[in-house]
Amino acid sequence: MILKASFLAAATALVACSSATATNPPVMSETTAAASVYDFTVKTIDGKDVNLSQYKGKKLLIVNTASECGYTPQYKELEQLYKAHGDKVVVLGFPANNFGGQEPGNEKQIAAFCEKNYGVTFPLFSKVSVKGDDTAPLYQYLASATGEKPGWNFCKYLVDENGKVLKFYKSGVTPMSAELLADIAK
């Protein structure tokens, strides 16, 4: 039975890799383990593919966001962090509607909300799922690397300059907190 399961996993990985192209990279799964966040390609909020390897050399703060949450005002501090410390860290916002329907909008509505209300200029990505059976591959990787899954909106993962996940922060840790700024400065 174990041999059959291993064969099936290998065959699945082979099919995923053989059907991948430069514009359609393989989907990360348990059978194709990622070595770092740089192994992921994600869609921007306007639908363009971005390989996270373009951020090599800077820390990343990956945040699951929502427009109708008590933590939504953190957008202001995320933008402040991005502007003040953009030479060291890039904020990446991933809207998610996993917690009480607090991100009901589509990508165009989300982008307009963030720009109008918080002046967001940091990169925003297409809406993803951060928990459950449909969890985005990047978030599966982040949870696996830290042992922590988002329990609400505005959870944060800090990634080092080499694409390795350093730390998970719960929603209550604000972007400009002493703790987070100290970790970015390390």
OpenMM code with the backbone's topology and positions (N, CA, C; nanometers):
from openmm import Vec3, app, unit

residues = "MET ILE LEU LYS ALA SER PHE LEU ALA ALA ALA THR ALA LEU VAL ALA CYS SER SER ALA THR ALA THR ASN PRO PRO VAL MET SER GLU THR THR ALA ALA ALA SER VAL TYR ASP PHE THR VAL LYS THR ILE ASP GLY LYS ASP VAL ASN LEU SER GLN TYR LYS GLY LYS LYS LEU LEU ILE VAL ASN THR ALA SER GLU CYS GLY TYR THR PRO GLN TYR LYS GLU LEU GLU GLN LEU TYR LYS ALA HIS GLY ASP LYS VAL VAL VAL LEU GLY PHE PRO ALA ASN ASN PHE GLY GLY GLN GLU PRO GLY ASN GLU LYS GLN ILE ALA ALA PHE CYS GLU LYS ASN TYR GLY VAL THR PHE PRO LEU PHE SER LYS VAL SER VAL LYS GLY ASP ASP THR ALA PRO LEU TYR GLN TYR LEU ALA SER ALA THR GLY GLU LYS PRO GLY TRP ASN PHE CYS LYS TYR LEU VAL ASP GLU ASN GLY LYS VAL LEU LYS PHE TYR LYS SER GLY VAL THR PRO MET SER ALA GLU LEU LEU ALA ASP ILE ALA LYS".split()
positions = [
    Vec3(0.0817, -0.1183, 0.0000),
    Vec3(0.0000, 0.0000, 0.0000),
    Vec3(0.0868, 0.1256, 0.0000),
    Vec3(0.1946, 0.1237, 0.0799),
    Vec3(0.2856, 0.2378, 0.0845),
    Vec3(0.3520, 0.2575, -0.0508),
    Vec3(0.3940, 0.1497, -0.1153),
    Vec3(0.4557, 0.1574, -0.2479),
    Vec3(0.3583, 0.2182, -0.3476),
    Vec3(0.2323, 0.1760, -0.3430),
    Vec3(0.1313, 0.2292, -0.4340),
    Vec3(0.1127, 0.3793, -0.4119),
    Vec3(0.1078, 0.4249, -0.2857),
    Vec3(0.0923, 0.5667, -0.2539),
    Vec3(0.2137, 0.6458, -0.3018),
    Vec3(0.3336, 0.5912, -0.2842),
    Vec3(0.4548, 0.6593, -0.3304),
    Vec3(0.4564, 0.6699, -0.4818),
    Vec3(0.4145, 0.5643, -0.5500),
    Vec3(0.4089, 0.5669, -0.6954),
    Vec3(0.3100, 0.6728, -0.7434),
    Vec3(0.1930, 0.6782, -0.6782),
    Vec3(0.0918, 0.7762, -0.7150),
    Vec3(0.1432, 0.9181, -0.6937),
    Vec3(0.2108, 0.9430, -0.5830),
    Vec3(0.2663, 1.0755, -0.5552),
    Vec3(0.3702, 1.1134, -0.6600),
    Vec3(0.4574, 1.0189, -0.6962),
    Vec3(0.5598, 1.0458, -0.7973),
    Vec3(0.4969, 1.0735, -0.9334),
    Vec3(0.3962, 0.9968, -0.9690),
    Vec3(0.3280, 1.0172, -1.0972),
    Vec3(0.2587, 1.1530, -1.1014),
    Vec3(0.1964, 1.1933, -0.9908),
    Vec3(0.1306, 1.3231, -0.9836),
    Vec3(0.2316, 1.4349, -1.0007),
    Vec3(0.3459, 1.4234, -0.9339),
    Vec3(0.4506, 1.5252, -0.9456),
    Vec3(0.5026, 1.5326, -1.0881),
    Vec3(0.5210, 1.4175, -1.1538),
    Vec3(0.5698, 1.4148, -1.2908),
    Vec3(0.4719, 1.4829, -1.3847),
    Vec3(0.3435, 1.4560, -1.3693),
    Vec3(0.2423, 1.5192, -1.4541),
    Vec3(0.2413, 1.6698, -1.4306),
    Vec3(0.2484, 1.7139, -1.3039),
    Vec3(0.2480, 1.8572, -1.2731),
    Vec3(0.3683, 1.9260, -1.3362),
    Vec3(0.4843, 1.8652, -1.3263),
    Vec3(0.6047, 1.9260, -1.3823),
    Vec3(0.6050, 1.9231, -1.5341),
    Vec3(0.5576, 1.8149, -1.5936),
    Vec3(0.5619, 1.8054, -1.7392),
    Vec3(0.4616, 1.8980, -1.8051),
    Vec3(0.3532, 1.9367, -1.7318),
    Vec3(0.2552, 2.0267, -1.7914),
    Vec3(0.2866, 2.1720, -1.7619),
    Vec3(0.3892, 2.1997, -1.6806),
    Vec3(0.4247, 2.3370, -1.6474),
    Vec3(0.5005, 2.4023, -1.7618),
    Vec3(0.4802, 2.5320, -1.7746),
    Vec3(0.5547, 2.6125, -1.8713),
    Vec3(0.6069, 2.7344, -1.7990),
    Vec3(0.6788, 2.8188, -1.8704),
    Vec3(0.7321, 2.9396, -1.8090),
    Vec3(0.6194, 3.0304, -1.7603),
    Vec3(0.5066, 3.0312, -1.8291),
    Vec3(0.3955, 3.1161, -1.7876),
    Vec3(0.2980, 3.0420, -1.6981),
    Vec3(0.3116, 2.9124, -1.6870),
    Vec3(0.2236, 2.8324, -1.6035),
    Vec3(0.3091, 2.7390, -1.5189),
    Vec3(0.3718, 2.7939, -1.4095),
    Vec3(0.4614, 2.7118, -1.3297),
    Vec3(0.3849, 2.6033, -1.2559),
    Vec3(0.4563, 2.4986, -1.2113),
    Vec3(0.3884, 2.3906, -1.1417),
    Vec3(0.3255, 2.4411, -1.0125),
    Vec3(0.2137, 2.3851, -0.9768),
    Vec3(0.1485, 2.4182, -0.8514),
    Vec3(0.2223, 2.3453, -0.7406),
    Vec3(0.2548, 2.4176, -0.6342),
    Vec3(0.3244, 2.3563, -0.5231),
    Vec3(0.2247, 2.2710, -0.4453),
    Vec3(0.2640, 2.1533, -0.4107),
    Vec3(0.1797, 2.0650, -0.3311),
    Vec3(0.2709, 1.9806, -0.2443),
    Vec3(0.2123, 1.8864, -0.1749),
    Vec3(0.2932, 1.7988, -0.0902),
    Vec3(0.3939, 1.7205, -0.1736),
    Vec3(0.3656, 1.7014, -0.3019),
    Vec3(0.4553, 1.6213, -0.3849),
    Vec3(0.5659, 1.7047, -0.4494),
    Vec3(0.5516, 1.8365, -0.4460),
    Vec3(0.6561, 1.9229, -0.5017),
    Vec3(0.6922, 2.0268, -0.3956),
    Vec3(0.7724, 1.9858, -0.2989),
    Vec3(0.8059, 2.0709, -0.1859),
    Vec3(0.8870, 2.1921, -0.2289),
    Vec3(0.8475, 2.3078, -0.1774),
    Vec3(0.9185, 2.4324, -0.2047),
    Vec3(1.0359, 2.4456, -0.1078),
    Vec3(1.1441, 2.5048, -0.1561),
    Vec3(1.2604, 2.5285, -0.0720),
    Vec3(1.2544, 2.6658, -0.0056),
    Vec3(1.1815, 2.7588, -0.0658),
    Vec3(1.1672, 2.8939, -0.0105),
    Vec3(1.0453, 2.9605, -0.0728),
    Vec3(1.0122, 3.0793, -0.0254),
    Vec3(0.8992, 3.1513, -0.0853),
    Vec3(0.9301, 3.1898, -0.2292),
    Vec3(1.0573, 3.1903, -0.2658),
    Vec3(1.0957, 3.2251, -0.4030),
    Vec3(1.0498, 3.1210, -0.5052),
    Vec3(1.0034, 3.0064, -0.4587),
    Vec3(0.9536, 2.9026, -0.5486),
    Vec3(0.8079, 2.9246, -0.5898),
    Vec3(0.7477, 3.0344, -0.5434),
    Vec3(0.6069, 3.0589, -0.5711),
    Vec3(0.5857, 3.1726, -0.6694),
    Vec3(0.4894, 3.1521, -0.7560),
    Vec3(0.4408, 3.2562, -0.8458),
    Vec3(0.2977, 3.2855, -0.8041),
    Vec3(0.2679, 3.4128, -0.7855),
    Vec3(0.1353, 3.4552, -0.7412),
    Vec3(0.0822, 3.5603, -0.8380),
    Vec3(-0.0474, 3.5865, -0.8311),
    Vec3(-0.1094, 3.6862, -0.9188),
    Vec3(-0.1268, 3.8176, -0.8437),
    Vec3(-0.0891, 3.9283, -0.9104),
    Vec3(-0.1116, 4.0599, -0.8533),
    Vec3(-0.2614, 4.0875, -0.8526),
    Vec3(-0.2992, 4.1929, -0.7861),
    Vec3(-0.4403, 4.2263, -0.7762),
    Vec3(-0.4999, 4.2603, -0.9129),
    Vec3(-0.4135, 4.2944, -1.0098),
    Vec3(-0.4629, 4.3197, -1.1458),
    Vec3(-0.4353, 4.2027, -1.2403),
    Vec3(-0.4077, 4.0841, -1.1834),
    Vec3(-0.4029, 3.9605, -1.2617),
    Vec3(-0.2715, 3.9235, -1.3276),
    Vec3(-0.1631, 3.9924, -1.2964),
    Vec3(-0.0327, 3.9599, -1.3559),
    Vec3(0.0411, 3.8599, -1.2672),
    Vec3(0.1117, 3.7662, -1.3321),
    Vec3(0.1933, 3.6693, -1.2583),
    Vec3(0.3203, 3.7356, -1.2074),
    Vec3(0.3533, 3.7082, -1.0820),
    Vec3(0.4756, 3.7595, -1.0210),
    Vec3(0.5431, 3.6440, -0.9489),
    Vec3(0.6691, 3.6184, -0.9834),
    Vec3(0.7472, 3.5202, -0.9100),
    Vec3(0.8077, 3.5920, -0.7910),
    Vec3(0.7884, 3.5367, -0.6731),
    Vec3(0.8364, 3.6036, -0.5526),
    Vec3(0.9885, 3.6151, -0.5476),
    Vec3(1.0581, 3.5458, -0.6354),
    Vec3(1.2045, 3.5577, -0.6401),
    Vec3(1.2483, 3.6984, -0.6801),
    Vec3(1.1580, 3.7779, -0.7367),
    Vec3(1.1950, 3.9147, -0.7737),
    Vec3(1.2269, 3.9999, -0.6504),
    Vec3(1.1905, 3.9503, -0.5327),
    Vec3(1.2147, 4.0254, -0.4093),
    Vec3(1.3405, 3.9794, -0.3355),
    Vec3(1.4226, 3.8961, -0.4000),
    Vec3(1.5466, 3.8499, -0.3365),
    Vec3(1.6278, 3.9699, -0.2891),
    Vec3(1.6881, 3.9532, -0.1708),
    Vec3(1.7730, 4.0583, -0.1165),
    Vec3(1.7027, 4.1500, -0.0178),
    Vec3(1.5711, 4.1371, -0.0049),
    Vec3(1.4958, 4.2154, 0.0931),
    Vec3(1.4100, 4.1210, 0.1756),
    Vec3(1.3816, 4.1623, 0.2976),
    Vec3(1.2867, 4.0870, 0.3775),
    Vec3(1.1476, 4.1093, 0.3194),
    Vec3(1.0581, 4.0159, 0.3453),
    Vec3(0.9188, 4.0274, 0.3036),
    Vec3(0.8301, 4.0194, 0.4267),
    Vec3(0.7256, 4.1001, 0.4288),
    Vec3(0.6222, 4.0876, 0.5300),
    Vec3(0.4946, 4.0516, 0.4547),
    Vec3(0.4543, 3.9255, 0.4670),
    Vec3(0.3385, 3.8729, 0.3950),
    Vec3(0.2191, 3.8771, 0.4901),
    Vec3(0.1123, 3.9477, 0.4460),
    Vec3(-0.0012, 3.9758, 0.5333),
    Vec3(-0.1315, 3.9360, 0.4655),
    Vec3(-0.2183, 3.8643, 0.5377),
    Vec3(-0.3532, 3.8383, 0.4865),
    Vec3(-0.4429, 3.9532, 0.5320),
    Vec3(-0.5007, 4.0239, 0.4367),
    Vec3(-0.5732, 4.1471, 0.4642),
    Vec3(-0.7232, 4.1319, 0.4407),
    Vec3(-0.7993, 4.2302, 0.4887),
    Vec3(-0.9442, 4.2346, 0.4677),
    Vec3(-0.9909, 4.3792, 0.4853),
    Vec3(-1.0901, 4.4176, 0.4084),
    Vec3(-1.1381, 4.5561, 0.4065),
    Vec3(-1.2425, 4.5889, 0.5118),
    Vec3(-1.3056, 4.4886, 0.5709),
    Vec3(-1.4144, 4.5134, 0.6661),
    Vec3(-1.3874, 4.4445, 0.7992),
    Vec3(-1.2694, 4.4646, 0.8528),
    Vec3(-1.2245, 4.3985, 0.9753),
    Vec3(-1.1853, 4.5046, 1.0777),
    Vec3(-1.1920, 4.4696, 1.2037),
    Vec3(-1.1462, 4.5615, 1.3073),
    Vec3(-0.9987, 4.5963, 1.2942),
    Vec3(-0.9222, 4.5097, 1.2279),
    Vec3(-0.7790, 4.5352, 1.2066),
    Vec3(-0.7506, 4.6084, 1.0749),
    Vec3(-0.8524, 4.6384, 0.9965),
    Vec3(-0.8325, 4.7047, 0.8669),
    Vec3(-0.7483, 4.8317, 0.8774),
    Vec3(-0.7599, 4.9122, 0.9849),
    Vec3(-0.6728, 5.0307, 0.9948),
    Vec3(-0.5228, 4.9990, 0.9916),
    Vec3(-0.4848, 4.8701, 1.0074),
    Vec3(-0.3431, 4.8351, 0.9950),
    Vec3(-0.2898, 4.8635, 0.8545),
    Vec3(-0.3781, 4.8770, 0.7555),
    Vec3(-0.3321, 4.9172, 0.6219),
    Vec3(-0.2478, 5.0440, 0.6312),
    Vec3(-0.2875, 5.1376, 0.7175),
    Vec3(-0.2139, 5.2637, 0.7322),
    Vec3(-0.0707, 5.2371, 0.7787),
    Vec3(-0.0561, 5.1517, 0.8805),
    Vec3(0.0789, 5.1205, 0.9302),
    Vec3(0.1574, 5.0343, 0.8323),
    Vec3(0.0893, 4.9468, 0.7595),
    Vec3(0.1603, 4.8676, 0.6572),
    Vec3(0.2192, 4.9601, 0.5524),
    Vec3(0.1429, 5.0604, 0.5106),
    Vec3(0.1929, 5.1579, 0.4127),
    Vec3(0.3059, 5.2402, 0.4734),
    Vec3(0.2905, 5.2803, 0.5985),
    Vec3(0.3953, 5.3559, 0.6679),
    Vec3(0.5250, 5.2743, 0.6748),
    Vec3(0.5128, 5.1469, 0.7095),
    Vec3(0.6285, 5.0574, 0.7151),
    Vec3(0.6943, 5.0458, 0.5782),
    Vec3(0.6132, 5.0263, 0.4759),
    Vec3(0.6635, 5.0112, 0.3390),
    Vec3(0.7386, 5.1366, 0.2945),
    Vec3(0.6857, 5.2531, 0.3254),
    Vec3(0.7510, 5.3778, 0.2844),
    Vec3(0.8764, 5.4066, 0.3665),
    Vec3(0.8705, 5.3826, 0.4964),
    Vec3(0.9825, 5.4158, 0.5844),
    Vec3(1.0961, 5.3144, 0.5787),
    Vec3(1.0637, 5.1881, 0.5517),
    Vec3(1.1653, 5.0822, 0.5583),
    Vec3(1.1704, 4.9975, 0.4315),
    Vec3(1.1238, 5.0537, 0.3215),
    Vec3(1.1203, 4.9814, 0.1943),
    Vec3(1.2567, 4.9385, 0.1433),
    Vec3(1.3627, 4.9998, 0.1950),
    Vec3(1.4967, 4.9586, 0.1566),
    Vec3(1.5324, 4.8242, 0.2208),
    Vec3(1.4584, 4.7856, 0.3269),
    Vec3(1.4867, 4.6613, 0.3993),
    Vec3(1.3772, 4.5557, 0.3851),
    Vec3(1.2511, 4.6009, 0.3699),
    Vec3(1.1385, 4.5075, 0.3718),
    Vec3(1.0322, 4.5491, 0.2698),
    Vec3(0.9739, 4.4502, 0.2039),
    Vec3(0.8638, 4.4728, 0.1116),
    Vec3(0.7388, 4.4116, 0.1744),
    Vec3(0.6341, 4.4915, 0.1839),
    Vec3(0.5058, 4.4437, 0.2351),
    Vec3(0.4284, 4.3842, 0.1176),
    Vec3(0.3758, 4.2638, 0.1364),
    Vec3(0.2951, 4.1975, 0.0342),
    Vec3(0.1585, 4.1668, 0.0951),
    Vec3(0.0537, 4.2284, 0.0403),
    Vec3(-0.0805, 4.2107, 0.0929),
    Vec3(-0.1605, 4.1093, 0.0123),
    Vec3(-0.2176, 4.0117, 0.0831),
    Vec3(-0.2997, 3.9078, 0.0209),
    Vec3(-0.4407, 3.9135, 0.0794),
    Vec3(-0.5341, 3.9806, 0.0111),
    Vec3(-0.6713, 3.9834, 0.0601),
    Vec3(-0.7269, 3.8415, 0.0727),
    Vec3(-0.8023, 3.8198, 0.1807),
    Vec3(-0.8623, 3.6884, 0.2054),
    Vec3(-0.9996, 3.7081, 0.2693),
    Vec3(-1.0915, 3.6209, 0.2353),
    Vec3(-1.2282, 3.6305, 0.2859),
    Vec3(-1.2624, 3.5112, 0.3746),
    Vec3(-1.1651, 3.4666, 0.4536),
    Vec3(-1.1829, 3.3450, 0.5336),
    Vec3(-1.2449, 3.3671, 0.6707),
    Vec3(-1.2550, 3.4912, 0.7145),
    Vec3(-1.2960, 3.5157, 0.8519),
    Vec3(-1.4203, 3.6047, 0.8567),
    Vec3(-1.5344, 3.5420, 0.8521),
    Vec3(-1.6599, 3.6136, 0.8669),
    Vec3(-1.6995, 3.7014, 0.7496),
    Vec3(-1.6506, 3.6703, 0.6293),
    Vec3(-1.6903, 3.7480, 0.5122),
    Vec3(-1.6426, 3.8915, 0.5151),
    Vec3(-1.5263, 3.9167, 0.5742),
    Vec3(-1.4772, 4.0531, 0.5910),
    Vec3(-1.4004, 4.1073, 0.4704),
    Vec3(-1.3894, 4.0275, 0.3647),
    Vec3(-1.3321, 4.0760, 0.2381),
    Vec3(-1.4230, 4.0317, 0.1250),
    Vec3(-1.5413, 4.0937, 0.1135),
    Vec3(-1.6395, 4.0498, 0.0141),
    Vec3(-1.6117, 4.1005, -0.1277),
    Vec3(-1.5303, 4.2029, -0.1425),
    Vec3(-1.5109, 4.2651, -0.2730),
    Vec3(-1.4288, 4.1827, -0.3699),
    Vec3(-1.4354, 4.2234, -0.4970),
    Vec3(-1.3488, 4.1648, -0.5986),
    Vec3(-1.2177, 4.2439, -0.6016),
    Vec3(-1.1245, 4.2000, -0.6835),
    Vec3(-0.9920, 4.2620, -0.6852),
    Vec3(-0.9977, 4.4122, -0.7150),
    Vec3(-1.0791, 4.4523, -0.8108),
    Vec3(-1.0892, 4.5942, -0.8476),
    Vec3(-1.1426, 4.6761, -0.7300),
    Vec3(-1.2438, 4.6255, -0.6613),
    Vec3(-1.3007, 4.6946, -0.5459),
    Vec3(-1.2006, 4.7021, -0.4308),
    Vec3(-1.1282, 4.5946, -0.4087),
    Vec3(-1.0281, 4.5910, -0.3011),
    Vec3(-0.9184, 4.6938, -0.3281),
    Vec3(-0.8665, 4.6952, -0.4501),
    Vec3(-0.7601, 4.7896, -0.4855),
    Vec3(-0.8072, 4.9340, -0.4688),
    Vec3(-0.9282, 4.9636, -0.5133),
    Vec3(-0.9820, 5.0999, -0.5013),
    Vec3(-0.9987, 5.1383, -0.3548),
    Vec3(-1.0492, 5.0467, -0.2724),
    Vec3(-1.0668, 5.0715, -0.1303),
    Vec3(-0.9326, 5.1034, -0.0637),
    Vec3(-0.8325, 5.0218, -0.0924),
    Vec3(-0.7013, 5.0394, -0.0295),
    Vec3(-0.6360, 5.1708, -0.0706),
    Vec3(-0.6480, 5.2054, -0.1975),
    Vec3(-0.5886, 5.3308, -0.2451),
    Vec3(-0.6620, 5.4513, -0.1875),
    Vec3(-0.7934, 5.4501, -0.1957),
    Vec3(-0.8738, 5.5641, -0.1511),
    Vec3(-0.8626, 5.5878, -0.0009),
    Vec3(-0.8735, 5.4821, 0.0782),
    Vec3(-0.8798, 5.4968, 0.2237),
    Vec3(-0.7448, 5.4967, 0.2951),
    Vec3(-0.6444, 5.4329, 0.2350),
    Vec3(-0.5162, 5.4197, 0.3046),
    Vec3(-0.3951, 5.4562, 0.2194),
    Vec3(-0.4167, 5.4962, 0.0947),
    Vec3(-0.3051, 5.5342, 0.0083),
    Vec3(-0.2071, 5.4213, -0.0162),
    Vec3(-0.2559, 5.2992, -0.0199),
    Vec3(-0.1687, 5.1820, -0.0328),
    Vec3(-0.0928, 5.1834, -0.1652),
    Vec3(0.0393, 5.1718, -0.1541),
    Vec3(0.1260, 5.1587, -0.2719),
    Vec3(0.2051, 5.0288, -0.2694),
    Vec3(0.2038, 4.9584, -0.1550),
    Vec3(0.2764, 4.8314, -0.1491),
    Vec3(0.2019, 4.7289, -0.2351),
    Vec3(0.2706, 4.6247, -0.2803),
    Vec3(0.2080, 4.5255, -0.3691),
    Vec3(0.0899, 4.4523, -0.3039),
    Vec3(-0.0211, 4.4516, -0.3782),
    Vec3(-0.1390, 4.3746, -0.3392),
    Vec3(-0.1582, 4.2632, -0.4406),
    Vec3(-0.2093, 4.1519, -0.3944),
    Vec3(-0.2254, 4.0346, -0.4792),
    Vec3(-0.3718, 3.9929, -0.4851),
    Vec3(-0.4028, 3.9041, -0.5769),
    Vec3(-0.5388, 3.8533, -0.5908),
    Vec3(-0.5835, 3.7876, -0.4614),
    Vec3(-0.7137, 3.7908, -0.4395),
    Vec3(-0.7715, 3.7321, -0.3193),
    Vec3(-0.7388, 3.5829, -0.3150),
    Vec3(-0.6982, 3.5370, -0.1970),
    Vec3(-0.6625, 3.3969, -0.1765),
    Vec3(-0.7359, 3.3430, -0.0545),
    Vec3(-0.7286, 3.2135, -0.0360),
    Vec3(-0.7755, 3.1508, 0.0859),
    Vec3(-0.6535, 3.1204, 0.1723),
    Vec3(-0.6632, 3.1513, 0.3013),
    Vec3(-0.5504, 3.1280, 0.3914),
    Vec3(-0.5764, 3.0170, 0.4926),
    Vec3(-0.6942, 2.9536, 0.4801),
    Vec3(-0.7239, 2.8388, 0.5670),
    Vec3(-0.8253, 2.7493, 0.4965),
    Vec3(-0.8304, 2.6249, 0.5417),
    Vec3(-0.9262, 2.5307, 0.4857),
    Vec3(-0.8694, 2.4496, 0.3707),
    Vec3(-0.9576, 2.3723, 0.3066),
    Vec3(-0.9170, 2.2831, 0.1981),
    Vec3(-0.8638, 2.3564, 0.0760),
    Vec3(-0.9038, 2.4822, 0.0577),
    Vec3(-0.8614, 2.5585, -0.0599),
    Vec3(-0.7508, 2.6587, -0.0289),
    Vec3(-0.6753, 2.6343, 0.0781),
    Vec3(-0.5658, 2.7241, 0.1146),
    Vec3(-0.4672, 2.7375, -0.0012),
    Vec3(-0.4303, 2.8615, -0.0307),
    Vec3(-0.3344, 2.8890, -0.1377),
    Vec3(-0.2017, 2.8193, -0.1072),
    Vec3(-0.1337, 2.7688, -0.2112),
    Vec3(-0.0057, 2.7000, -0.1893),
    Vec3(0.0967, 2.7817, -0.1097),
    Vec3(0.1060, 2.9122, -0.1343),
    Vec3(0.1998, 2.9950, -0.0578),
    Vec3(0.1657, 2.9891, 0.0908),
    Vec3(0.0393, 3.0004, 0.1233),
    Vec3(-0.0005, 2.9974, 0.2639),
    Vec3(0.0143, 2.8578, 0.3251),
    Vec3(0.0020, 2.7536, 0.2457),
    Vec3(0.0310, 2.6186, 0.2949),
    Vec3(0.1783, 2.6108, 0.3354),
    Vec3(0.2629, 2.6659, 0.2486),
    Vec3(0.4071, 2.6658, 0.2753),
    Vec3(0.4403, 2.7466, 0.4012),
    Vec3(0.3834, 2.8667, 0.4123),
    Vec3(0.4110, 2.9528, 0.5276),
    Vec3(0.3688, 2.8846, 0.6579),
    Vec3(0.2513, 2.8218, 0.6571),
    Vec3(0.2023, 2.7519, 0.7760),
    Vec3(0.2919, 2.6335, 0.8103),
    Vec3(0.3362, 2.5627, 0.7083),
    Vec3(0.4244, 2.4482, 0.7302),
    Vec3(0.5592, 2.4929, 0.7875),
    Vec3(0.6099, 2.6044, 0.7385),
    Vec3(0.7413, 2.6531, 0.7812),
    Vec3(0.7410, 2.7048, 0.9252),
    Vec3(0.6265, 2.7562, 0.9705),
    Vec3(0.6201, 2.8153, 1.1044),
    Vec3(0.5388, 2.7337, 1.2039),
    Vec3(0.4548, 2.6434, 1.1543),
    Vec3(0.3626, 2.5728, 1.2412),
    Vec3(0.2458, 2.6599, 1.2837),
    Vec3(0.2299, 2.7752, 1.2195),
    Vec3(0.1247, 2.8713, 1.2542),
    Vec3(0.0415, 2.9050, 1.1313),
    Vec3(-0.0914, 2.8978, 1.1464),
    Vec3(-0.1837, 2.9372, 1.0412),
    Vec3(-0.2543, 3.0649, 1.0845),
    Vec3(-0.2914, 3.1499, 0.9892),
    Vec3(-0.3682, 3.2688, 1.0281),
    Vec3(-0.4960, 3.2285, 1.1017),
    Vec3(-0.5179, 3.2912, 1.2155),
    Vec3(-0.6385, 3.2682, 1.2913),
    Vec3(-0.7388, 3.3805, 1.2701),
    Vec3(-0.6949, 3.4845, 1.1999),
    Vec3(-0.7795, 3.5993, 1.1693),
    Vec3(-0.7100, 3.6816, 1.0618),
    Vec3(-0.7707, 3.7923, 1.0251),
    Vec3(-0.7117, 3.8823, 0.9259),
    Vec3(-0.5910, 3.9546, 0.9854),
    Vec3(-0.5024, 3.9964, 0.8991),
    Vec3(-0.3835, 4.0744, 0.9325),
    Vec3(-0.2815, 3.9974, 1.0159),
    Vec3(-0.2765, 3.8650, 0.9964),
    Vec3(-0.1637, 3.7877, 1.0485),
    Vec3(-0.0470, 3.8135, 0.9537),
    Vec3(0.0736, 3.8011, 1.0052),
    Vec3(0.1914, 3.8386, 0.9274),
    Vec3(0.2986, 3.7304, 0.9356),
    Vec3(0.3674, 3.7121, 0.8240),
    Vec3(0.4842, 3.6240, 0.8187),
    Vec3(0.6029, 3.7092, 0.7737),
    Vec3(0.7116, 3.7026, 0.8484),
    Vec3(0.8344, 3.7717, 0.8087),
    Vec3(0.9269, 3.6705, 0.7431),
    Vec3(0.9763, 3.7069, 0.6254),
    Vec3(1.0630, 3.6203, 0.5454),
    Vec3(1.1971, 3.6922, 0.5287),
    Vec3(1.3076, 3.6185, 0.5386),
    Vec3(1.4386, 3.6827, 0.5263),
    Vec3(1.4763, 3.7096, 0.3807),
    Vec3(1.5921, 3.7683, 0.3631),
    Vec3(1.6407, 3.8099, 0.2308),
    Vec3(1.6695, 3.6932, 0.1369),
    Vec3(1.6707, 3.5715, 0.1913),
    Vec3(1.6962, 3.4519, 0.1115),
    Vec3(1.5708, 3.3674, 0.0897),
    Vec3(1.4555, 3.4196, 0.1298),
    Vec3(1.3296, 3.3489, 0.1065),
    Vec3(1.2900, 3.2500, 0.2143),
    Vec3(1.3610, 3.2487, 0.3260),
    Vec3(1.3287, 3.1580, 0.4370),
    Vec3(1.2359, 3.2295, 0.5360),
    Vec3(1.1331, 3.1587, 0.5800),
    Vec3(1.0367, 3.2161, 0.6732),
    Vec3(1.1008, 3.2261, 0.8113),
    Vec3(1.0962, 3.3472, 0.8682),
    Vec3(1.1574, 3.3717, 0.9985),
    Vec3(1.0593, 3.3613, 1.1142),
    Vec3(0.9399, 3.4220, 1.0972),
    Vec3(0.8521, 3.4348, 1.2130),
    Vec3(0.7081, 3.4625, 1.1701),
    Vec3(0.6149, 3.4232, 1.2548),
    Vec3(0.4724, 3.4484, 1.2394),
    Vec3(0.4287, 3.5469, 1.3470),
    Vec3(0.3423, 3.6397, 1.3105),
    Vec3(0.2874, 3.7365, 1.4045),
    Vec3(0.1350, 3.7309, 1.3967),
    Vec3(0.0702, 3.7279, 1.5115),
    Vec3(-0.0759, 3.7306, 1.5157),
    Vec3(-0.1258, 3.8698, 1.4783),
    Vec3(-0.2540, 3.8790, 1.4526),
    Vec3(-0.3176, 4.0025, 1.4070),
    Vec3(-0.2890, 4.1229, 1.4954),
    Vec3(-0.2828, 4.1034, 1.6259),
    Vec3(-0.2644, 4.2144, 1.7188),
    Vec3(-0.1268, 4.2795, 1.7142),
    Vec3(-0.0295, 4.2148, 1.6519),
    Vec3(0.1036, 4.2740, 1.6386),
    Vec3(0.0962, 4.3726, 1.5225),
    Vec3(0.1092, 4.4997, 1.5547),
    Vec3(0.0949, 4.6025, 1.4518),
    Vec3(0.2221, 4.6143, 1.3675),
    Vec3(0.2060, 4.6594, 1.2439),
    Vec3(0.3214, 4.6679, 1.1538),
    Vec3(0.4351, 4.7568, 1.2045),
    Vec3(0.4047, 4.8600, 1.2811),
    Vec3(0.5091, 4.9496, 1.3303),
    Vec3(0.5444, 4.9204, 1.4765),
    Vec3(0.5105, 4.8010, 1.5244),
    Vec3(0.5425, 4.7640, 1.6627),
    Vec3(0.6939, 4.7511, 1.6795),
    Vec3(0.7387, 4.7729, 1.8024),
    Vec3(0.8814, 4.7600, 1.8327),
    Vec3(0.9314, 4.6189, 1.7996),
    Vec3(0.8490, 4.5189, 1.8290),
    Vec3(0.8877, 4.3803, 1.8023),
    Vec3(0.9140, 4.3554, 1.6542),
    Vec3(0.8214, 4.3973, 1.5721),
    Vec3(0.8343, 4.3741, 1.4281),
    Vec3(0.9490, 4.4571, 1.3689),
    Vec3(0.9601, 4.5819, 1.4093),
    Vec3(1.0693, 4.6662, 1.3584),
    Vec3(1.2058, 4.6110, 1.3993),
    Vec3(1.2173, 4.5576, 1.5200),
    Vec3(1.3433, 4.4978, 1.5649),
    Vec3(1.3776, 4.3750, 1.4815),
    Vec3(1.2771, 4.2929, 1.4510),
    Vec3(1.3015, 4.1737, 1.3701),
    Vec3(1.3412, 4.2092, 1.2266),
    Vec3(1.2857, 4.3149, 1.1739),
    Vec3(1.3214, 4.3604, 1.0386),
    Vec3(1.4657, 4.4124, 1.0368),
    Vec3(1.5068, 4.4789, 1.1451),
    Vec3(1.6409, 4.5377, 1.1524),
    Vec3(1.7507, 4.4344, 1.1699),
    Vec3(1.7169, 4.3118, 1.2153),
    Vec3(1.8187, 4.2084, 1.2396),
    Vec3(1.8882, 4.1701, 1.1110),
] * unit.nanometer
topology = app.Topology()
chain = topology.addChain("A")
for resn in residues:
    res = topology.addResidue(resn, chain)
    for name in ("N", "CA", "C"):
        topology.addAtom(name, app.Element.getBySymbol(name[0]), res)
